Amino acid sequence: METGLRITGLLRTDPVPEAGEDAAATISVTETLSEEEQEELRSELAKVEEEIQTLSQVLAAKEKHLAEIKRKLGISSLQELRQNIAKGWQDVTATPAYKKTSETLSQAGQKASAAFASVGSVITKKLEDVKNSPTFKSFEEKVENLKASRESKVGGTKPAGGDFGDVLNSTASASATATEPLPEQTQAGP
């Protein structure tokens, strides 16, 4: 019998202790068993190993039958994976921990949104305050005066107003023109 040969090869006279098991305790157990008890245990071991092998064969047959049924139904591994992921996600979202976390994050998001809105309105108000301040008005007047004087020197008839960027650019150009010597001045000859 094949199992008998296998059992004899598996049984050892010196048992190997399991993790956390005392080696001295396992050695003394086999010495205290009688021959009859050892033979009984060997018989039980053979029987359990045979049952395990039978169950493994039955499981393999059932898995093969399952694969056959899935193939006939057109269920692919990808579809099965999608279903498993969807079911897993559904199971996760049903847990109390997920619900609590989701609720907490939602509240945090609402609070953050309210905070950003508040910060935005404060910044807007501060910018309006700066724009209406006497210092800014004075600066704005100086820029307008520079622009007007540049236009009169250059002879341009650009429409009044424009955006602030245009005003700054024209001011920078006017400043650069005012600091550079004119070509006639640099070519003064003998």
RACOR-V288962 format. One record per pair of residues at least 6 apart in sequence whose C-alpha atoms are under 7 Angstrom apart, sorted by the first residue. I is the first residue (numbers start at 1). J is the second residue. D is the distance in whole Angstrom. If there is no record, write none. Layout:
# RACOR-V288962
I,J,D  I,J,D
This chain:
# RACOR-V288962
3,46,7  7,46,6  14,27,7  15,26,7  15,27,7  17,23,5  17,26,6  92,98,7  93,99,7  130,136,7  143,167,7  143,171,7  146,171,6  147,170,7  147,171,6  150,174,6  151,157,7
